[in-house]
Amino acid sequence: MNSITQICLTCGGGVNGNCVCDKRRMAICLVDNERNRQTELWGDVYYDSYSQAICTLGEEFGELCEAINETLSSKPKRPELAGIDNIIKEATQVAAVAVKFIEQLIMEQSNKEDSEDV
């Protein structure tokens, strides 16, 4: 993800600091853009199990930790993973995976309530 190419869905400004929205809205726009990107890549599919969701979330969280460690290290092993832009990218992906899981849980809850009404 290149933050310069990201567009805020609320104000239409760039989320690289040119967005007129507050920082929370900027963050939410980044997450929403990432969810849209995930859907474009993989389709509108959800996890086969809660275990799969947690494993995916854990993998993304590990990448966030790696980006932070590389940024803070005086001798990074993988300097291409360092920097605030990469930390933001990885944090956005963690949040997007969590949002996808929440979407699935809401859908499952709704389907359960609908089947109980029948």
C-alpha positions in Angstrom: 0.0 0.0 0.0 1.3 3.4 -0.9 -0.3 6.0 1.3 0.1 8.6 -1.4 -2.4 6.8 -3.6 -5.0 6.2 -0.9 -8.1 8.4 -1.1 -10.3 9.2 1.9 -13.8 7.9 1.2 -15.3 10.7 3.4 -13.7 13.9 2.1 -12.0 12.7 -1.2 -8.6 13.9 0.0 -5.4 11.9 0.2 -4.9 10.1 3.5 -1.2 11.0 3.5 -1.9 14.1 5.5 -4.0 16.0 3.0 -7.3 14.6 4.4 -9.5 17.2 6.0 -11.0 14.6 8.3 -9.7 13.9 11.8 -7.1 11.3 12.4 -9.7 8.6 13.4 -11.6 9.1 10.2 -8.3 8.9 8.3 -7.5 5.6 10.0 -11.0 4.2 9.3 -10.6 5.2 5.7 -7.3 3.3 5.5 -9.0 0.2 7.0 -12.0 0.6 4.7 -9.8 0.9 1.6 -7.9 -2.2 2.7 -11.1 -4.2 3.2 -12.2 -3.1 -0.3 -8.8 -4.2 -1.6 -9.1 -7.6 0.1 -12.5 -8.1 -1.4 -11.2 -7.2 -4.8 -8.4 -9.7 -4.4 -10.1 -12.6 -2.8 -13.8 -12.0 -3.4 -16.5 -11.7 -0.8 -15.5 -14.8 1.2 -15.2 -15.3 4.9 -13.2 -17.6 7.1 -14.0 -21.3 7.3 -13.6 -21.3 11.0 -12.8 -19.0 13.9 -9.4 -20.7 14.1 -8.6 -19.6 10.5 -9.6 -16.0 11.4 -7.4 -16.0 14.4 -4.5 -17.5 12.5 -4.9 -14.9 9.8 -5.1 -12.1 12.4 -2.0 -13.5 14.2 0.0 -13.6 10.9 -0.9 -10.0 10.2 -0.1 -9.0 13.8 3.3 -10.7 13.5 4.0 -8.6 10.4 3.1 -5.5 12.3 5.5 -6.5 15.1 8.2 -7.2 12.6 7.8 -3.7 11.0 8.0 -2.1 14.5 11.0 -4.1 15.5 12.8 -3.3 12.2 12.0 0.4 12.7 13.3 0.5 16.2 16.4 -1.6 15.6 19.7 0.1 15.3 20.8 -2.7 12.9 17.7 -3.9 11.1 17.9 -7.3 9.4 15.3 -6.4 6.9 15.4 -2.6 6.5 12.8 -2.7 3.7 10.3 -3.5 6.4 11.1 -0.5 8.5 9.5 2.9 8.7 6.3 4.5 9.7 4.7 4.0 6.3 5.2 0.2 6.7 4.0 0.2 10.3 0.8 2.1 9.2 0.3 -0.4 6.3 0.7 -3.4 8.6 -1.5 -1.9 11.4 -4.1 -1.2 8.7 -4.0 -4.8 7.6 -4.4 -6.1 11.2 -7.5 -3.8 11.6 -8.9 -4.9 8.2 -8.7 -8.6 9.1 -10.3 -7.9 12.4 -13.1 -5.9 10.7 -13.6 -8.8 8.3 -14.0 -11.2 11.2 -16.5 -8.9 12.9 -18.4 -8.7 9.6 -18.6 -12.5 9.6 -19.7 -12.7 13.3 -22.4 -10.2 12.6 -23.6 -12.2 9.6 -23.6 -15.4 11.5 -25.5 -13.8 14.4 -28.1 -12.4 11.9 -28.4 -15.8 10.1 -28.9 -17.5 13.5 -31.6 -15.0 14.5 -33.3 -15.4 11.1 -33.4 -19.2 11.4 -34.8 -18.9 14.9 -37.7 -16.7 13.7 -38.8 -19.4 11.2 
